């Protein structure tokens, strides 16, 4: 493009020079004078062009320099603004870190106080002699009666106590999915104990020994502590799922623990959308006035409740809604075993006046969702879908899985305070 411009410029100067020569020749100056005039005109025009080009080039350079200066000033302003934003972000991160540390410290103190409060009672019970089983007297007169001590129960109780003291309580999570999409929307939490050999103990094994000694509350509240931490971890990853976590009637009625627990939750209302407290159906129906009032206090903070271990489907959805129970988990086998046909209609034995397909819908109209659990086969999926159930849980969708050791370590309380609280000497 530049070469074409120069060529056209040279051609224009030549034409001007020739025109000047022709004019002089016509005026009688002859061809020699005309040629000289033409050369002089071309030279003059070239000089004028060079001067104009130089001026334009200088102005262009000056303009470019001014633009670069302005750009540098803008860049400097943006850099200063960015540095200011980074400083503010650093201050916010530091503040959040400090706040999180304070929250964790509060949780530690609450759990430590709870377990310490129970330690004296547990120590006294552990030191008391276990029941002695006596065999019936033999038929022969004068035969000696041999007393039998329940050594196996004592050993199991000590195993449970040691698992708590050594923090060998694991957290398991099992997904609860939406139907029919099968997208994970909730998790149910479970606690499992490990003995000194690392063998996992199921609740059916340790609960008979733990319940009479008041150890179940310690297990439930340690599970609650870890659920809070897992909820925070999931929220940090922007995973919008809820966790069902057991809460015992003992915890709801505990005059020392519950006020501290309520105060903690009132300062962390952001957990209400993800943490769902769960009670067994029998425990819910056996709750007293104190437990009901404390459940209402949790509901006032936005927390929801769920019923599990449901065997009686004669549910009052309106009463459940008033008690802020938003979920009812029923085994798929319980749902299908309740099906019966009356006058050509498929209904439930516990609600003969209600079509089976309307059971879940009626509960939903009162804000209560039915969750079909223990689903093992695709046939059960079709059966619960026919009942308009929107959520499912079971090994078909995922087995309970232990939280990884690294995550579990991050959600564990200090390793020594459980031992202190349970009366063990720390070396």
C-alpha positions as CSV (number, residue, x, y, z in Angstrom):
1,X,0.0,0.0,0.0
2,X,2.9,2.4,0.8
3,X,4.6,1.6,-2.5
4,X,1.4,2.4,-4.5
5,X,1.1,5.7,-2.6
6,X,4.7,6.7,-3.5
7,X,4.2,5.7,-7.1
8,X,1.0,7.8,-7.5
9,X,2.8,10.7,-5.8
10,X,5.7,10.6,-8.2
11,X,3.4,10.3,-11.1
12,X,1.5,13.4,-9.9
13,X,4.7,15.4,-9.5
14,X,5.8,14.4,-13.0
15,X,2.5,15.4,-14.5
16,X,2.7,18.8,-12.8
17,X,6.2,19.3,-14.1
18,X,5.2,18.4,-17.7
19,X,2.2,20.7,-17.4
20,X,4.5,23.6,-16.3
21,X,6.9,22.9,-19.2
22,X,4.1,22.9,-21.8
23,X,2.7,26.2,-20.5
24,X,6.2,27.8,-20.7
25,X,6.7,26.4,-24.2
26,X,3.4,27.9,-25.4
27,X,4.4,31.2,-23.9
28,X,7.5,31.1,-26.2
29,X,10.2,30.1,-23.8
30,X,11.3,27.2,-25.9
31,X,11.8,23.5,-25.0
32,X,15.0,24.1,-23.0
33,X,13.3,26.6,-20.7
34,X,10.3,24.4,-20.4
35,X,12.4,21.4,-19.4
36,X,14.3,23.4,-16.8
37,X,11.0,24.8,-15.5
38,X,9.5,21.3,-15.3
39,X,12.6,20.0,-13.4
40,X,12.4,22.9,-11.0
41,X,8.7,22.5,-10.5
42,X,9.2,18.8,-9.7
43,X,12.0,19.6,-7.3
44,X,9.9,22.2,-5.6
45,X,6.9,19.9,-5.2
46,X,9.1,17.2,-3.9
47,X,10.6,19.6,-1.3
48,X,7.1,20.7,-0.3
49,X,5.9,17.1,0.0
50,X,8.9,16.2,2.1
51,X,8.3,19.1,4.5
52,X,4.6,18.2,4.8
53,X,5.3,14.5,5.2
54,X,7.9,15.3,7.9
55,X,5.4,17.5,9.8
56,X,2.7,14.8,9.5
57,X,5.1,12.1,10.7
58,X,6.1,14.2,13.7
59,X,2.5,14.9,14.6
60,X,1.7,11.2,14.3
61,X,4.6,10.2,16.5
62,X,3.6,12.8,19.1
63,X,0.1,11.5,19.0
64,X,1.3,7.9,19.5
65,X,3.5,8.9,22.4
66,X,0.5,10.7,24.1
67,X,-1.6,7.6,23.6
68,X,1.1,5.4,25.1
69,X,1.4,7.8,28.1
70,X,-2.4,7.7,28.6
71,X,-2.4,3.9,28.4
72,X,0.4,3.7,30.9
73,X,-1.5,6.0,33.3
74,X,-4.6,3.8,32.9
75,X,-2.6,0.6,33.5
76,X,-1.0,2.1,36.6
77,X,-4.5,3.0,37.9
78,X,-5.8,-0.5,37.2
79,X,-2.7,-2.0,38.9
80,X,-3.2,0.1,41.9
81,X,-6.9,-0.8,42.0
82,X,-6.1,-4.5,41.7
83,X,-3.5,-4.3,44.5
84,X,-6.2,-2.7,46.7
85,X,-8.7,-5.4,45.8
86,X,-6.2,-8.1,46.6
87,X,-5.4,-6.5,50.0
88,X,-9.2,-6.4,50.8
89,X,-9.6,-10.0,49.7
90,X,-6.7,-11.0,51.9
91,X,-8.3,-9.2,54.8
92,X,-11.6,-11.0,54.1
93,X,-9.9,-14.4,53.9
94,X,-8.1,-13.8,57.1
95,X,-11.3,-12.7,58.8
96,X,-13.2,-15.8,57.5
97,X,-10.3,-18.0,58.7
98,X,-10.4,-16.4,62.1
99,X,-14.2,-16.7,62.3
100,X,-14.0,-20.4,61.3
101,X,-11.4,-21.1,63.9
102,X,-13.6,-19.5,66.5
103,X,-16.6,-21.5,65.4
104,X,-14.6,-24.8,65.5
105,X,-13.4,-23.8,69.0
106,X,-17.0,-23.3,70.1
107,X,-18.0,-26.7,68.8
108,X,-15.0,-28.3,70.6
109,X,-16.0,-26.7,73.9
110,X,-19.6,-27.8,73.5
111,X,-18.8,-31.4,72.7
112,X,-16.2,-31.5,75.4
113,X,-18.6,-30.2,78.0
114,X,-21.2,-32.8,76.9
115,X,-18.9,-35.7,77.2
116,X,-17.3,-34.5,80.4
117,X,-20.7,-34.2,81.9
118,X,-21.5,-37.8,81.1
119,X,-18.1,-39.1,82.2
120,X,-18.8,-39.3,86.0
121,X,-22.0,-41.2,85.4
122,X,-20.3,-43.6,83.0
123,X,-17.4,-44.1,85.4
124,X,-19.7,-45.0,88.2
125,X,-21.6,-47.4,86.0
126,X,-18.5,-49.0,84.7
127,X,-17.2,-49.6,88.3
128,X,-20.5,-51.1,89.4
129,X,-20.7,-54.9,89.3
130,X,-22.5,-56.3,86.3
131,X,-25.6,-58.4,86.8
132,X,-25.1,-62.0,87.9
133,X,-27.0,-64.7,86.1
134,X,-28.0,-67.6,88.3
135,X,-28.8,-71.0,86.9
136,X,-32.0,-72.8,88.2
137,X,-31.5,-75.1,91.1
138,X,-30.9,-78.7,89.9
139,X,-33.4,-81.4,90.9
140,X,-31.1,-83.2,93.3
141,X,-31.4,-81.9,96.8
142,X,-28.4,-80.2,98.3
143,X,-26.8,-79.6,94.9
144,X,-24.6,-76.5,94.7
145,X,-25.8,-73.4,92.7
146,X,-23.0,-72.0,90.4
147,X,-23.3,-68.2,89.7
148,X,-22.4,-67.0,86.2
149,X,-21.0,-63.5,85.6
150,X,-21.8,-61.8,82.3
151,X,-18.2,-61.5,81.2
152,X,-19.1,-61.1,77.5
153,X,-21.3,-58.1,78.2
154,X,-18.6,-56.5,80.3
155,X,-16.0,-57.0,77.6
156,X,-18.3,-55.5,74.9
157,X,-19.0,-52.5,77.2
158,X,-15.3,-51.9,77.7
159,X,-14.8,-52.2,73.9
160,X,-17.4,-49.5,73.3
161,X,-15.9,-47.3,76.0
162,X,-12.4,-47.7,74.5
163,X,-13.6,-46.9,71.0
164,X,-15.1,-43.6,72.2
165,X,-12.0,-42.7,74.2
166,X,-9.7,-43.5,71.3
167,X,-11.9,-41.7,68.8
168,X,-12.5,-44.9,66.8
169,X,-15.9,-43.7,65.7
170,X,-16.3,-43.5,61.9
171,X,-18.8,-41.6,59.8
172,X,-20.5,-43.3,56.9
173,X,-22.7,-41.6,54.3
174,X,-25.3,-43.2,52.0
175,X,-26.8,-41.2,49.1
176,X,-30.5,-40.4,48.9
177,X,-31.5,-39.8,45.2
178,X,-34.4,-38.2,43.4
179,X,-36.6,-40.4,41.4
180,X,-36.7,-41.2,38.6
181,X,-33.6,-39.0,37.8
182,X,-31.4,-40.8,40.4
183,X,-29.5,-37.6,41.2
184,X,-28.0,-37.4,44.7
185,X,-29.9,-34.8,46.8
186,X,-29.3,-35.9,50.3
187,X,-27.0,-38.2,52.4
188,X,-27.9,-40.2,55.4
189,X,-25.2,-40.4,58.1
190,X,-24.3,-43.4,60.1
191,X,-21.8,-44.0,62.9
192,X,-19.7,-47.2,63.2
193,X,-17.3,-48.2,65.9
194,X,-14.0,-50.0,65.5
195,X,-12.4,-52.3,68.0
196,X,-8.6,-52.4,68.7
197,X,-8.1,-54.8,65.8
198,X,-9.8,-52.4,63.3
199,X,-13.0,-54.6,63.0
200,X,-16.1,-52.5,62.2
201,X,-18.9,-53.0,64.8
202,X,-22.4,-52.6,63.6
203,X,-25.0,-50.9,65.8
204,X,-26.9,-54.2,66.4
205,X,-23.7,-55.4,68.1
206,X,-22.8,-52.5,70.3
207,X,-26.1,-50.8,71.1
208,X,-27.3,-53.4,73.6
209,X,-24.3,-52.7,75.7
210,X,-24.1,-48.9,75.0
211,X,-27.7,-47.9,75.6
212,X,-28.0,-48.9,79.3
213,X,-24.7,-47.1,80.1
214,X,-25.7,-43.8,78.5
215,X,-23.0,-44.1,75.8
216,X,-25.4,-43.8,72.8
217,X,-25.7,-40.0,73.4
218,X,-22.0,-39.6,73.2
219,X,-22.0,-41.5,69.9
220,X,-24.9,-39.5,68.5
221,X,-23.3,-36.2,69.4
222,X,-19.9,-37.1,68.0
223,X,-21.8,-38.0,64.8
224,X,-23.6,-34.7,65.0
225,X,-20.3,-32.9,65.4
226,X,-18.9,-34.5,62.3
227,X,-22.1,-33.9,60.3
228,X,-21.7,-30.2,60.9
229,X,-18.1,-30.3,59.6
230,X,-19.1,-32.3,56.5
231,X,-21.9,-29.9,55.8
232,X,-19.4,-27.0,55.9
233,X,-17.0,-28.9,53.6
234,X,-19.7,-29.6,51.1
235,X,-20.9,-26.0,51.2
236,X,-17.3,-24.9,50.5
237,X,-17.3,-27.1,47.4
238,X,-20.7,-25.5,46.4
239,X,-22.5,-28.8,46.6
240,X,-26.1,-28.2,47.6
241,X,-27.0,-31.4,49.4
242,X,-28.5,-32.1,52.8
243,X,-27.4,-34.6,55.4
244,X,-29.7,-36.5,57.7
245,X,-28.2,-36.7,61.2
246,X,-29.6,-38.5,64.2
247,X,-30.4,-36.6,67.3
248,X,-31.5,-38.5,70.4
249,X,-34.4,-37.6,72.8
250,X,-31.7,-37.5,75.5
251,X,-29.9,-34.7,73.7
252,X,-33.2,-32.8,73.1
253,X,-34.0,-33.0,76.8
254,X,-30.5,-32.5,78.2
255,X,-30.7,-29.2,80.3
256,X,-26.9,-28.7,80.0
257,X,-26.2,-29.7,76.5
258,X,-29.2,-28.4,74.6
259,X,-29.0,-24.6,75.5
260,X,-25.3,-24.6,74.3
261,X,-26.3,-26.5,71.2
262,X,-29.2,-24.1,70.5
263,X,-26.9,-21.1,70.9
264,X,-24.4,-22.6,68.5
265,X,-27.0,-23.2,65.9
266,X,-28.5,-19.7,66.3
267,X,-25.1,-18.4,65.4
268,X,-24.9,-20.7,62.4
269,X,-28.3,-20.5,60.8
270,X,-26.7,-21.0,57.4
271,X,-26.5,-24.7,58.3
272,X,-30.4,-25.0,58.4
273,X,-30.7,-25.7,54.7
274,X,-28.4,-28.7,54.8
275,X,-28.6,-30.3,58.2
276,X,-31.7,-32.3,58.9
277,X,-32.3,-33.8,62.3
278,X,-33.7,-37.3,62.4
279,X,-35.6,-39.3,65.0
280,X,-37.1,-42.7,65.0
281,X,-40.9,-43.0,64.7
282,X,-41.1,-44.5,68.2
283,X,-38.9,-41.8,69.7
284,X,-41.0,-39.1,68.0
285,X,-44.2,-40.5,69.4
286,X,-42.7,-40.9,72.8
287,X,-41.3,-37.4,73.1
288,X,-42.5,-35.3,76.0
289,X,-43.2,-31.6,76.4
290,X,-39.5,-30.6,76.9
291,X,-38.4,-32.4,73.7
292,X,-41.3,-31.0,71.7
293,X,-40.5,-27.4,72.8
294,X,-36.8,-27.8,72.0
295,X,-37.7,-29.2,68.6
296,X,-39.8,-26.1,68.0
297,X,-36.9,-23.9,69.0
298,X,-34.7,-25.6,66.4
299,X,-37.5,-25.2,63.8
300,X,-37.7,-21.5,64.6
301,X,-34.0,-21.3,63.4
302,X,-35.1,-23.0,60.1
303,X,-33.9,-26.5,60.8
304,X,-36.0,-29.5,59.6
305,X,-36.8,-32.9,61.0
306,X,-37.2,-36.4,59.6
307,X,-38.6,-39.7,60.8
308,X,-37.0,-43.0,60.2
309,X,-37.6,-46.6,61.3
310,X,-41.2,-46.0,60.2
311,X,-43.4,-49.2,60.5
312,X,-46.8,-47.7,61.0
313,X,-48.1,-45.9,57.9
314,X,-51.1,-44.4,59.6
315,X,-49.5,-41.0,59.6
316,X,-51.1,-37.7,60.4
317,X,-49.4,-35.5,57.8
318,X,-51.0,-32.4,59.3
319,X,-49.5,-33.1,62.7
320,X,-46.1,-33.9,61.2
321,X,-46.1,-30.6,59.4
322,X,-47.0,-28.7,62.6
323,X,-44.0,-30.5,64.2
324,X,-41.8,-29.4,61.3
325,X,-41.2,-33.0,60.2
326,X,-40.5,-32.6,56.5
327,X,-39.3,-36.1,55.6
328,X,-40.5,-39.6,56.4
329,X,-38.2,-42.5,55.5
330,X,-40.0,-45.8,55.0
331,X,-38.5,-49.1,53.8
332,X,-39.7,-50.0,50.3
333,X,-40.7,-53.5,51.6
334,X,-43.0,-51.9,54.2
335,X,-44.7,-49.8,51.5
336,X,-45.3,-52.8,49.2
337,X,-46.3,-55.1,52.0
338,X,-49.0,-52.6,53.0
339,X,-50.6,-52.7,49.5
340,X,-54.0,-54.4,49.3
341,X,-57.0,-54.3,46.9
342,X,-60.4,-53.1,48.2
343,X,-63.4,-52.9,45.8
344,X,-61.1,-52.9,42.8
345,X,-58.9,-50.1,44.3
346,X,-55.3,-50.5,45.3
347,X,-54.9,-49.0,48.8
348,X,-52.9,-49.3,52.0
349,X,-54.0,-51.5,54.9
350,X,-53.3,-48.7,57.3
351,X,-55.5,-46.2,55.2
352,X,-58.2,-48.1,53.4
353,X,-60.1,-45.0,52.4
354,X,-57.0,-43.7,50.5
355,X,-55.8,-44.8,47.2
356,X,-52.2,-46.1,47.4
357,X,-51.0,-43.7,44.7
358,X,-52.3,-40.8,46.7
359,X,-50.4,-41.6,49.9
360,X,-47.2,-39.7,49.0
361,X,-49.2,-36.9,47.3
362,X,-51.3,-36.3,50.4
363,X,-48.2,-36.1,52.6
364,X,-46.6,-33.8,50.0
365,X,-49.5,-31.4,50.2
366,X,-48.7,-30.9,53.8
367,X,-45.0,-30.3,53.1
368,X,-43.9,-33.8,54.0
369,X,-41.9,-35.9,51.5
370,X,-41.8,-39.7,51.6
371,X,-38.4,-41.4,51.1
372,X,-38.4,-45.1,50.2
373,X,-35.3,-46.6,51.7
374,X,-33.7,-50.1,51.5
375,X,-34.3,-50.3,47.7
376,X,-32.4,-53.3,46.4
377,X,-33.9,-54.0,43.0
378,X,-35.2,-52.3,39.9
379,X,-38.6,-53.9,40.5
380,X,-38.8,-52.0,43.8
381,X,-38.0,-48.7,42.0
382,X,-41.0,-49.3,39.7
383,X,-43.2,-50.1,42.7
384,X,-42.4,-46.9,44.6
385,X,-42.7,-44.8,41.5
386,X,-46.2,-46.2,41.1
387,X,-46.8,-44.8,44.6
388,X,-45.6,-41.3,43.4
389,X,-42.6,-41.4,45.8
390,X,-40.0,-38.8,44.7
391,X,-37.0,-40.0,46.7
392,X,-35.2,-43.3,47.1
393,X,-32.4,-44.8,49.1
394,X,-30.7,-48.2,49.1
395,X,-27.8,-50.3,47.9
396,X,-29.1,-50.1,44.4
397,X,-28.2,-46.4,44.3
398,X,-25.1,-46.6,46.5
399,X,-23.9,-48.4,49.7
400,X,-22.9,-46.5,52.8
401,X,-19.3,-45.5,52.4
402,X,-16.9,-44.4,55.1
403,X,-15.5,-40.9,54.9
404,X,-11.9,-40.9,53.8
405,X,-9.4,-40.9,56.7
406,X,-8.0,-37.6,55.6
407,X,-11.5,-35.9,55.8
408,X,-12.3,-37.8,59.0
409,X,-9.1,-36.4,60.6
410,X,-10.2,-32.9,59.6
411,X,-13.6,-33.4,61.3
412,X,-12.3,-35.1,64.4
413,X,-12.2,-33.4,67.8
414,X,-8.9,-33.1,69.6
415,X,-7.5,-36.6,70.2
416,X,-7.0,-36.2,73.9
417,X,-10.2,-34.6,75.2
418,X,-12.4,-37.7,74.7
419,X,-9.9,-39.7,76.6
420,X,-9.9,-37.1,79.4
421,X,-13.6,-36.9,79.5
422,X,-14.0,-40.6,79.8
423,X,-11.7,-40.8,82.7
424,X,-8.7,-42.4,81.0
425,X,-5.2,-41.3,81.9
426,X,-3.3,-39.7,79.1
427,X,0.3,-40.8,79.0
